Amino acid sequence: MKTRLSSAIQRLGIPLLSVLAIAAAGVAFDLRALGQSPSALIAPAPKESKHKKHTPPPDPTPHPSISIPVTPLGFAPPALFYLGDRLAQVSLNFIDEDRLLFTFRIPGLIAREHAPARPNLTEDFSHEERNIRALVLSLPSGKVTAEAVWRLHDFGRYLWMLKDHRFFLRDRNLVQTGDASLHLEPFLRFPGLVKSIELDPRQQLLVANTVELPAPQAKERDRSESKPEPNSEVASTSPTGVFRMDDSSDAKPETQRLLRILRMEDGKVLLFTRVDHGVIHLPVDGEGYYDAIRGNGPNWLISYRDFSGFDTPVLPVESTCYPSLDVLAPGLILASACTADGGRKLIALTRAKHRLWEVSTPPTWVWPVLVQEGPRLARATLDVTHPIGPSAPLDREDIRGQNIQVYDLATGRLALTVPASPVLDGGGGFALSPSGQRLAVLNAGAIQIFDLPPAPPLPSEPPAHP
């Protein structure tokens, strides 16, 4: 039965649907005037079940597959007042895919040694002493399989890993070889303090910077008359089997800096030269080394110079400073160029004149330390609050932390970035496994192991004599 209102509307000739539309509009207007939405008239959707599983967003932070606490091993972070001196405080290396060599300074009293009658090491740190604990750790358990304590006498870098599960240990002017049992054998003794050691990618050549006392002029004259040219000098061998350079007993008190290139198999000196000051980084590869030749403005030409003195141009790069060069693999060179904003541009080049990739890094990533194994490169940098320079020096308070970046050598792809702590500005707190598929980092009170997928293969190396 119809109501009186509907009958009256029909008598006026107004369709019922129009009236309902007008009424709805009026309701909407009234609701807006009250600060409400017309959707308030729509019944709310049913609430989701309280028992529905919540899915958290993915965590971008990589997590280690293995974590070995270092406090039970006797490790304690170096004192903060060493920060900025870039001293070698720690070393962390893979012996193979499943064993680590971890070394660090331990406190304790050291017996005083009698000074030699004629000391031939005159650098500032040549008579400092410290005890270094060396541990071989098995993965994944972290079990100690070998242990030793080494007594060293300066704060320079002391350990370099070799490719045959052995390592170099340096103490002042003596270089020894060690194995996974931490057994040491003498290898090479220089007549002065060894400031740096570098190896070519195949580990056939050794490059050493030393500080030595020069021999008397008379003996130098006699040596030049009775021996061949310097680039054919051969290290003598002592009865103990140690390769020794000629070490005169009546040397002058002044020192000289020398750079030598030696053949690993027999200790023969291929080349040597005197250096005015500092330590020379020589990127040796095969039968020569790389150099950057300055052109106009920021232009540099990367060149390969063989030991006979013949130059082969590689490729040009742009840099506002001398681009540092590092050999990553036979025929593969990394040029670290400076940009106008104070940052770095990493440029991978081949001796076959191919530019593989370029990667830019911010100006607040400073003091890089490189480690290369297999098809990957790990690069440690300090993260600081501002770019550093002559007018903006670096203070301890400016250091925010340290991070490790891992790159694929073939493509330059950033495979992993992780933090490291404590900050070790002299390097040593990270390592790549021989395959490049594991990264070990000293961080947050533990040695953390990160697994990586296989990297793309490296390009074929150029012929030995381009």
Secondary structure, 3 states (H helix, E strand, C coil): CCCHHHHHHHHCCCCHHHHHHHHHHHHHHHHHHCCCCHHHHCCCCCCCCCCCCCCCCCCCCCCCCEEEECHHHCCCCCCHHHCCCCCCCEEEEEEECCEEEEEEEECCCCCCCCCCCCCCCCCCCCCCCEEEEEEEEECCCCEEEEEEEEEECCCCCCEEECCCCCEEEEECCEEEEECCCCCEEEEEECCEEEEEEEECCCCCEEEEEEEECCCCHHHHHHHHHHCCCHHHCECEECCCCCEECCCCCCCCCCCEEEEEEEECCCCEEEEEEEECCCCCCCCEECCEEEEEEECCCCEEEEEEEECCCCEEEEEEEECCCCCEEEEEECCEEEEEEECCCCCEEEEEEECCCCEEEEEEECCCEEEEEEEEECCEEEEEEEEECCCCECCECCCHHHEEEEEEEEEECCCCCEEEEEEECCCCCCCCCEEECCCCCEEEEEECCEEEEEECCCCCCCCCCCCCCC
